[in-house]
Amino acid sequence: MADAGGQQPAAAGPTLAERARTLVHLGQQGALGTASRRRPGHPFASLMPYAPDERGRPLLLVSGLAVHTQNLAADPRASLLVAERGPEEDALAAGRVTLVGTAAPVDGGAVAAVRGLYLTRHPAAAAWADFGDFAFWRVEVEEAYLIAGFGSMGWIAGADYAAAHADPLADAAAGIAEHMNRDHADALLELVRALAGEPADTARMTSVDRLGFGLRLRAGDRESQTRIAFPRAVSSADETRAVLIEMLRDARRRPPA
């Protein structure tokens, strides 16, 4: 239902904390920022593979010879920037999150579990994980800053980040969107016209999560974005398919506007 200004209300989406956890779950590497020992007061950035633990804290496998490890030994404050792959024509349209906190070596009793988590994400690292100069570190996230696209950004408390979970569709979302855009573009257009009230000529699914999906629309020379909510939360690709079929049937029952 449109509001008094004729605009459709925004469909509910995941919280910023959930979106941050999803982005970190999907990522493989980021840019690690440490406080430079060589150039006091300057940040030092390093490419850093990571694996998130059950609270979304980045696990790092680093060499004691590396500049970033020496920096952390002197000053444990660190930031890790993780960015999703965005459209080539507009990288700033992609989501990215900066995790801010302190890093410390993993205690001996926890190394085995951390090693398993890390090597599941980065199996090639097994070739050097047990070298004497390598050790696992963990970044305790004290705060996070998420940019989830134009107009959607904000700070997230460390406790909220830790308590959130990655979206259940995180690993399937790209495949769902690709399938819908390739095989069901007409159905997306029907959903947009009936449920979002948008007079679009084309509609392309750009994201999907447990609560709904986002679309990029074109009407003549005008481009816009919208979001459509699912009638209920979903937790798998099969549930998403069933709900989309249900929504399409409902849209087709509605009288023309």
Secondary structure, 3 states (H helix, E strand, C coil): CCCCCCCCCCCCCCCHHHHHHHHHHHCCEEEEEEECCCCCCCEEEEEEECEECCCCCEEEEEECCCHHHHHHHHCCEEEEEEECCCCCCCHHHCCEEEEEEEEEECCHHHHHHHHHHHHHHCHHHHHCCCCCCEEEEEEEEEEEEEECCCCCEEEEEHHHHHHCCCCCCCCCHHHHHHHHHHHCHHHHHHHHHHHHCCCCCEEEEEEEECCEEEEEEEECCEEEEEEEECCCCCCCHHHHHHHHHHHHHHHHHCCCC
